[in-house]
Amino acid sequence: MAINKSLKLVLDIGPIILFFAAYKLSDLYVATALLIGTTLITFAITYVIEKKVPWMLLFTAILVAVMGGLTIVLHDDTFIKMKPTFINLLFAAILFAGYVAGKGLLRYVFAGSITMSDDAWKIFSLRWALFFVFVAIINECVWRLFDTDTWVNFKVFGLITLTMVFLATQMPFLKKHMDSQQ
């Protein structure tokens, strides 16, 4: 069973919105605890509905729990600030490994909602891998060079904006290669 689009949107953005609200109303440690809890709940809901392990969400949940847990236990915000770097580098490594193995792994993420040739999937996956490396580098720069308020705003608004802009730049590629399959 697939998750309906409205619930999927809530599950995708709910944890980050609650993180932002908790940060603004309290502090980074309360926000981090809430992020851990809501991410684990999101994983559980997705698993119950889909009856399968959502691998990207699993990796994210593990990293949020580990890095967030270290942030709270050690009272050191470095760990939660590095989480986006690690998750983006992990996704990039997985996609690069697929590319080297001759597989466009994003095909499995989009599971039939997009139909393209094997070569197009490889190129699309490589582009996302490079984007994930770029975002990891930007995250490292922001958290190391700016204050926590700036980093939180970047995490909530900057990363989403960068992702939307990147996705928009990929639309001509998708249109071209999806059209060739019909």
C-alpha positions in Angstrom: 0.0 0.0 0.0 1.3 3.5 -0.9 1.1 6.5 1.3 -1.3 9.2 0.0 0.4 12.4 -1.2 -0.9 14.6 1.6 0.3 12.2 4.4 3.6 11.8 2.6 4.1 15.6 2.5 3.4 15.8 6.3 5.7 12.9 7.0 8.5 14.4 4.9 8.4 18.0 6.2 6.8 17.5 9.7 10.0 16.7 11.6 11.9 19.6 10.2 9.0 22.1 10.8 8.7 20.8 14.4 12.5 21.1 14.8 12.4 24.7 13.6 9.5 25.6 15.9 11.1 23.9 18.9 14.3 25.7 18.2 12.6 29.1 18.0 10.5 28.4 21.1 13.2 26.7 23.2 16.7 25.7 22.1 18.7 23.4 19.9 18.7 20.5 22.4 14.9 20.5 22.8 14.6 20.8 19.0 17.0 17.9 18.5 15.1 15.7 20.9 11.9 16.5 19.1 13.6 15.8 15.7 14.7 12.4 16.9 11.2 11.5 18.1 9.4 12.7 15.1 11.8 11.1 12.7 11.4 7.7 14.4 7.6 8.1 14.4 7.7 9.0 10.7 9.8 5.9 10.0 7.3 3.7 12.0 4.2 5.2 10.3 5.8 4.8 6.8 6.8 1.2 7.6 3.3 0.3 8.9 1.6 1.7 5.9 3.9 0.5 3.2 4.7 -2.8 4.8 8.4 -2.5 3.7 11.5 -0.8 5.0 11.9 2.7 3.5 15.7 2.6 3.2 16.5 6.3 2.8 14.3 7.1 5.7 15.9 4.3 7.8 19.4 5.7 7.1 18.1 9.2 8.0 16.5 8.0 11.2 19.6 6.1 12.3 21.8 9.2 11.7 19.3 11.5 13.4 19.1 9.2 16.4 22.9 8.8 16.7 24.0 12.3 15.9 21.0 13.9 17.8 21.6 11.5 20.7 25.3 12.5 20.9 24.3 16.2 20.7 21.9 15.8 23.7 24.1 13.5 25.8 27.3 15.4 25.3 25.6 18.8 25.1 27.6 19.5 22.0 25.7 20.9 18.9 28.5 19.9 16.5 26.9 16.5 16.1 23.5 17.6 14.9 25.1 20.2 12.7 27.2 17.6 11.0 24.2 15.2 10.5 23.2 16.8 7.1 26.8 16.4 5.9 26.9 12.7 6.8 23.4 11.9 5.4 24.2 13.7 2.1 27.6 12.0 1.8 26.0 8.6 2.6 23.4 9.1 -0.2 26.1 10.4 -2.5 28.3 7.3 -1.8 25.4 4.9 -2.4 24.5 6.6 -5.7 28.2 6.8 -6.8 28.6 3.1 -6.0 25.5 2.3 -8.1 26.9 4.4 -10.9 30.2 2.6 -10.8 28.4 -0.7 -10.8 26.4 0.5 -13.9 23.1 1.0 -12.0 21.0 4.0 -11.8 19.8 3.4 -8.2 17.3 6.2 -8.1 15.1 4.0 -10.3 14.3 2.0 -7.2 13.5 5.2 -5.2 11.0 6.3 -7.8 9.6 2.8 -8.1 7.7 3.0 -11.3 6.5 6.6 -11.0 9.1 7.6 -13.6 10.1 5.5 -16.6 13.4 6.1 -18.3 16.2 4.1 -20.0 19.0 2.6 -17.9 21.4 5.2 -19.2 19.1 8.0 -18.2 18.7 6.6 -14.7 22.5 6.3 -14.4 23.0 10.0 -15.4 20.1 11.1 -13.2 21.6 9.2 -10.2 25.0 10.6 -10.9 23.6 14.2 -10.9 21.9 13.6 -7.6 25.1 12.1 -6.1 27.0 15.3 -7.2 24.3 17.4 -5.7 24.5 15.6 -2.4 28.2 16.2 -2.2 27.7 19.9 -3.0 25.0 20.2 -0.3 27.3 18.4 2.2 30.1 20.9 1.5 27.7 23.9 1.8 26.4 22.5 5.2 30.0 22.2 6.5 30.7 25.8 5.5 27.6 27.2 7.0 27.8 25.5 10.4 31.5 26.2 10.7 31.5 29.8 9.6 28.2 31.1 11.0 26.2 31.0 14.3 23.6 28.4 15.2 20.7 30.7 14.2 22.0 31.0 10.7 22.7 27.2 10.5 19.1 26.4 11.7 17.7 28.8 9.1 19.9 27.3 6.4 19.0 23.7 7.4 15.3 24.5 7.3 15.0 26.9 4.4 18.3 26.8 2.6 18.5 23.1 2.1 14.9 22.9 0.9 15.4 25.8 -1.4 18.7 24.3 -2.9 16.9 21.0 -3.4 13.9 22.6 -5.1 16.2 24.6 -7.4 18.3 21.6 -8.2 15.1 19.6 -9.0 13.9 22.4 -11.2 17.1 22.3 -13.2 16.6 18.5 -13.7 13.1 18.9 -15.2 14.3 19.3 -18.8 16.4 16.2 -18.5 13.5 14.2 -17.0 11.1 15.6 -19.6 13.4 14.6 -22.4 14.1 11.1 -21.2 10.6 10.4 -20.0 9.1 11.5 -23.3 11.5 9.1 -25.2 10.0 6.2 -23.3 6.4 6.8 -24.3 
